[in-house]
Amino acid sequence: HLLTKQAYIQLYKDLETKEPSLPCCWDKAGAKKYDEYARVKKIVYNRSIASKPDDKVAIADGKKVTKLKKDLRDKKISDNNKTATVGVAIAFGAGAAVYL
């Protein structure tokens, strides 16, 4: 790693605000530029959350964080669905059925 963890965090924030637009009409040059940007952004993100200054560790840490975020998102969706179902049951009676 060439930068400190704090520098990678700031660099990642900067990359997020300067994301290039997606290429249209199957523009190969634009697609290649966006692909390079996405790869660099992923490396910088992994390094910004890494527990050690090692790219292999950073990749593993990135996967853990991604899984935790996905699990949290799935739980929120599940909780929201349960709340909606209970709300419908209360509003329409215990025998109400919800069809989505």
N, C-alpha and C positions, 0 to 999 in steps of 0.2 A: 504494500500500500504506500502511496506517495503522499497522502494527506492524512490529517487527523480525523477522528470520527466526527467531530463537530464540523469540520470542513466538508466532509461527505454529506452530512445532513443539510448544510446550506446549499451545496451544489445540487443535491436532489431537488430541493425546493425551487431553485433557479431553473432546473430542467423541466419541472412540471409547468412553470409559467411560460416557457418558451417552446412548447411542443409544436412541431411543424404540422401543417394541415395534412390530412390523409390524401394520398394521390388519387386523382380521378382518371377515368378512361384507361385504366391499365397502363399508366405511364411507368415504364420500367425504371427510369432514373429516379423519379419521385418515390417509387416503392422501395428502391434500394436505400435512398436517403432516410426514409421513415424507419426502415428495418434497422439501419445502423443506429439511429436515434433510440429506438426501443431497446436494443441490446445494451447500449451505453447506460441508459436510464436504469435498466434492471441491475447491471453491475454496480452502479453507484448506490442504488437502493440497498442492495444486499450488503455492501460495505458500510452503509450508514447504520445498519441495525446489527452488524456482526458482533458477536461476543469476543472475538479475537481477530487480529489483523491477518486473516488467512482466507483466501478466496473460497477454498473448499468448505471451511466453517461458515463463511458468509452465505454460501448457497444453501447449506443445511438450515441455517438460522432463518433465511428468507422463506424457505419452504414451511418451516414451523409457524412463522408469523402468518403466512398466507392461509395455512390450515386453520389457525386460531381465528382469524378474521372470518373465514368461511363458516366455521362452526358457530361463531357468535351471530353472524347474519342469519344463518338457518334457524337458530334458536329464536331470534327476534321474529322471524316470519312465522314460525310455529306458534309462538306466544300470541302474536297478533291474530292468527287464524282462530285460536281457541277463544280469544276475547270476542271476536266477531260472532262466532257460533253461539257463545253464551248470550251475547246481546240479542241475537235474533230469537233465541229460545225464550228469553225473558219477554221480549216484545210481542211474540206471537203465541206464546204458551209452550208448555213442556213438550207437546207433541209436534212441534214445528220441525220441518225438514229444510235443510239448506242445500240448494243445488247450485253448484258453481261450474 
